[in-house]
């Protein structure tokens, strides 16, 4: 339908970028990008008029996002050329041809399009041999200054290497090494955006080791050496404990940065420059607090007593602390057991139960509820009745 609507106004229309790569690889991808040789915003409006949904325009970038009522979301751009005011700046946008648009992309594997107009439906546009590179598991830049223009592409190259088990070709790897220092003049939020995606993927430790080989870690954290064992300990704790949590939207990615920055004397606070939201800021603050704490909670014998000290700490903060301190097995096991048990604390009583017991609303509420949780962890109570009689 989209292709037919493009035909109606004589626009050539293509799906482009990551979705084409993933179609060839056979991987699902729900981010659909469409490029038209014409005005992307006008085309998005035409789609909405005919197929329903809403359009959000980004005039400055000549792009629009069309949201179909089925919740399908498609980004539509005008075939364009991007030029950079200075290395590491955001691109300015100017109308141009499809080939120009593809040439400005990061890697050959991401620089393909498939036409969706009715007469040419399914035609692969592959000026830079991305299809061959996919078949040969290769990550290749399109031009020599690619990493200089946008050093975050080095992070993306490593992401695709690890995700697909591909490798940069020698020339791309050499260009990455030569351009690594340019990351120092890239804005922290842009770096953080790419780093967060990279570190949320399946192989964060391998990715960081690879970034170390390229020599870019030094320009991110100020030193080139880092303790891989701590990163591995953290990753195995994440794999063991995070899946048990009800809320799995955790900020583990920022913990890898904390571990890296901990190598440079007391510089963990610098991680805050990369925190993209309050949750990651909170986790960073909590880890600093735990490291500054007198660590009495390690001496506690019962899970309830540990809960008194650690109730408000996020799981990722605590496991990052275990990894950073390289805690002895007995202490690590105690904290792991606490985290595992803490995910299963039921809500035995709530505020209404306390009101029914004639307890006045106020700070006492939180105190009582905490005591009930601690008693449950210590297996002193098991049911609502036990909890009420304890109150
Ligand atoms: P993912 O599967 O992780 O979403 P993706 O390739 O779809 O990967 P996006 O970040 O959504 O990644 O980018 C979409 C497309 O935009 C890419 O395939 C690539 O063609 C292009 N692109 C993204 N970032 C850059 C960049 N920094 N430089 C050049 N092209 C880029």
Boltz pocket constraint, residues with backbone or C-beta under 6 A from the ligand:
constraints:
  - pocket:
      binder: B
      contacts: [[A, 16], [A, 17], [A, 18], [A, 19], [A, 29], [A, 31], [A, 104], [A, 105], [A, 106], [A, 107], [A, 110], [A, 111], [A, 150], [A, 152], [A, 153]]
      max_distance: 6.0
